[in-house]
Amino acid sequence: MREQILQYIREMGGGVSFAELERELGESVRGDLSLCIGEAIILWPNVSQDFADAFDDLIDSRSIEMRPTSFLVYLVDGKTLSLPLARGNYKYRKLHWLPICLYPKAEQA
């Protein structure tokens, strides 16, 4: 799964949303976990353990990076969340959604 995600992000040149990855990789992405930052900022819901582990590994190894994006990217990709948008690094009491896109990390010389 890790290599599939990385290959797709590289092929697209970055700017890949979770909605796009879900559509591209299919059922293997779907599960009952959520990718979150802290307790109240959700990146993407309903992912599998395999997808979550692969995503964490790609971030930890600095193979990919996350960049905030507009919810319109997800609207175009066909899937948004019905949560308020996270507007900064605040300690929210209720769940908020931080739309992000994934980019390949530039090779370091």
N, C-alpha and C positions, 0 to 999 in steps of 0.2 A: 504494500500500500504506500509506503514511504516513497519509493522510487516512482510510482505512478503519479503521485501528487507533484513531486519535484519535476518530473519530466513534463507534465502538462503546464505547470507554471512557467518553466523555461521556454517551452514551445510557444506559448502565448506572449512571452516577453514581459509578463507581469500584469498587474491590474486584474487579477483573477479573484472573483468573489466566491464565497462559500456556496452560494446558490448555483454558480457556474460549475464548481467542483462537484457538487451533488448531482447535477444533471449529467456531467461527463462520466463520473465514476459509478453512478447508479446505486443499487441497493447496498453495496459494500460500505457506503458512507453512513447509511441510516442506522440509528440505534436509539438508546434511551439516555444518553449522556448529553451534557451541554458543555461547550467551551466557554469559559468565563475568565474574567479578570476580577479577582477579589470575590466578594459575595454578591454583588448587585449589578455588575456589568457583564452582560452576556454578549459573546461574539457570535455564536451560532448554536442552536438547539438540535436535539434529536440526532446525535452522531453516535457511531459505533465506537466501541473500545479500541478497535484496530485503527480507526481514523484518528481518534483523539491521541493515541500513542504516537502515531506517525507524525501528526501535526506538532505535538510537543517536541519530538526528536528533531524535526526540521527547524523549529525555532531555537531549541537549545544548542544545536550544532551550527547555528547561524547560516544555514543553507538558504533560508527564506526570511523575509522580513514582512511585518505588518505595517500598513499605512492606513490611517483613517480615510474614509471616502464618504461620498454623499449617499444617502439612502436611495437616490435616483438610479445609481448603478444597479442596486438590487431590484428596483422596480423594472428596469430594462431587462434584467436577467430572469424576471418572472417570479420572484419570491422575496417578500419582505416580512418583517416581524411587526406585530401590533403591540409594540412597547414604546414608551417615550425614548427619545434619542439621548444618549450620553453626550453632554456638551463640554465635558472637561474631566479632569482627574479628581472627582469629588467622591465623598463617601455617601452614596445614595442609600436611602432606606428601602426603596422599592426597586425592582428590576428595571434596568435601562439597557437599551441596545446600542452597541458601538459598531456601526458598519465599517468593515475594513476590507481592503484588497491585499492580496498576497503578491510579493515580488521576489524574484530570485535575488539572492545577495550577490553583489558584485564580487568577482574573484579578486583576492588581494595579491598584489605582486610582491 
